[in-house]
Amino acid sequence: MRILTWFACLAICPMFLWGQDKALYLNPENALGFKASVIFSEAELIPLETTKASSFNNVQNFLVTPYHFVLLDNIANAVLIFDKQGKFLYKYKKKKYRITGVQYVGSQNALFIKALNKNYTIPELKAQQMIEQSVKTDFSKYTSLELLHLDKATNYRVESLPTPRYALNNIFYLNGYYLSVSSRYNKYLKDTIDYHLDLIKNDQIVKSYFPFINLPKLPPYYSNVNFSINNTLDDNSLLIQKQFDNTIYRLTPDSLYLEYKFVFPADQTMTGDFQSTMFRSNIEHNAAINKNNKVISELNNLVEHKHLLFFSARAVNYAQKNYLFNSTDNKLYDLGKITTDSIVYNLPPKIFSSITEQDEEYVYTRISSVDLLKEKDKLIAQNKNLPERTKDLLAKLDKFDNAIVIKLKVKPSTAK
């Protein structure tokens, strides 16, 4: 294999601002276990009301806002909105469109909803061509971008947003900007340098990050480069991780900050020359990846809550484990090794694998009614002082009921 010199790309790399001043050397295989009561001080079970309108099948997105629980049902193609007590409030559907993503925008108290017109199937190569060569200025024919306002006074008002050509890519909302993700080599781009992330304002690129050499036979030519894009409690920032880069960045409208630089053992890290290797074929490229099938490729479900960072680490072979990083002592904990206790009603430990949402005071996970019913007798036997609301929930629970949200209070940091 021939090696392509990487200096050209290094010369144009954006200047990152450093949040962490040192690398964090961690070995996921040695991550610690802990009792739930060490991290959490209280838990509450909140059943999501089950009606004909609110029943859901397959949750693609689960969001928590200051006053709502929001779910995107992938099968029903609908956004379901509940209050924080679990009462069903509203269902949003969009005719002729398939909803592909929902994001909460705190400054607007609204949901940013992206949907694709079912009448148009645009392959990735065609989308690249349209972005680079089309003279059209309105792409709402193919992609819909909307804000669904949650203020009671506006009665779930839908606000249509401008749809730039870049919305044909995977797109996110960032405080009035769009973040467009370009995952692959683009033969329609005239430049030999392209960027994976672009900030868009008024259909124009205003900032670009993560440059790569846009030539055939380099990794982006053979397969998409995945990015993990995660909301924070601040509308002005997103947490971002690039495939095979064990670094977590914070993106704001102004800058890209290096927030956490994790250094994992060599057998869990892709070799440094992978991105600059010119492969002779797709077979050769895939072989280079698969021979490193234990390498951590993605850090997903990033939830930065106070002094804790919850995240999932997925390997090339799709094995996934869930972790908790404590920034007060720089220790890594394995959520698969957690021991539940009365603080969390001795619920099954697997609930901690899906801590994916938060608000200012709590983190959130879910358990299905079927799984909770399996634990019913044990919960009653092990917990002598269950809250009346939880007792009532267990007494009335049916296997066809909606999932139950679990609200967890994190203990304050004990760092001096």
Phi, psi and omega in degrees: 000143178267145181255127179268128179298136188261002186299325181301319181286323179297326183293335183253003181299139178294154177281113178280142171267138188265122173273312175268138181263006178207157177284150180249107183275113185227144174242105182305329181292339179256014180300144187278158169260171179195162173276144181304324183291347176288326184257324187249146181251344179196161178216151177219136177261127183236104179287137175275123186308135181251113174228176177300323182281328189263352181296135181232162187245308187224109184277116176271319178229139172233121182238150174238126175248176179303334185230002187218156161254135183231133178230140170258114178272112185291327182282314180281349182054053185216149173259123181251134183239126177238155172278179186286354173264359177095000180286132179289135183243317192198145173239130179247126175230156181230114182296141176069003180235148174255118182286124185250347181192148178226135182222138179272135178243101187296320183296334179258353190045056187214162175259127173273118186240124175254136180218148180251137178295124182294341182277354182231124172248110185251107177299159184301318180296321178293320178298318178300317180296317181294321179296319186275331192240342184290144177264359179292152177247346181242115182250016181293346176297330184256323186227135179251131174239125185219157167248124175258107186283138185257359178292130182302328183293335181263355173056050178057048180293136178261125179247117177285136181252156174302141183246096180288164178302331183289350176291350174289342170276176168292131190223145180228161180260135178218089173049053178093348176256161167254140172255116181256133182251118176255114192262351192215163173309138184236105183288346181271353178276131183285328183284153175273353176246128176234171181233143179283326182239130177230133171270129186246134173222125179054044177065020178235143175283123181252335176211149179224146182221161179059070179287153173212156179282120187270072180229150176299154175079358169271160187313317181296345179286329187265331181203157180295143172267115185278147174234137173264114182248123188227133175294156169236180177286350180255121179300340184272006182212149172233146173265132189227140173224135179264144180310133180067010177245109184277040179241139176252125182252153172248119180259129173240171177299341183258327191209167172243117183256141170275113189262312178226124176249096180274134174244111181262163179305156186302324182286354177247013184231133179292142181299150186294335183272002184300313185293337184257007181274129175271109182274147182278341182199167176296326179298315180296320179297311181295326178295322179295326178284313187292334178288348176247047191290349176265358180293137176287121183256329185219144171245108187248173175052049181285118177233107179264104185238109183055242183266008184244145173236113174270138176200160175250138177247121181250134179269170179302325180278012177074002173295134184230136175230157186243137189228166175226121177254126180260112185285349179283330179234005180056037179253148180253131181242142179265115181293344175283348179256009182289144175249123181275155182215192187293339178301324178247028175059026180055034177295159181300136184304334185296346179299333184283353177283350184235035171282101187234357184222164182202164162229196185298329189247339189225160165249160189226145172219183182218159171219140180285158178296325179296314180292324179291323177298325178297332183263357190306305184297320180294320180298316180295320182289323186272341184242101184285336185238054177295140174302148182302323181295323179289321176300316180296320178300312181295325182292326185260354189297137178233149184295343179267002179289158175296168179296164179249126177278137178247119181260123186241130178267127180272136178291148177298156176295143179258011181294140178281000000 
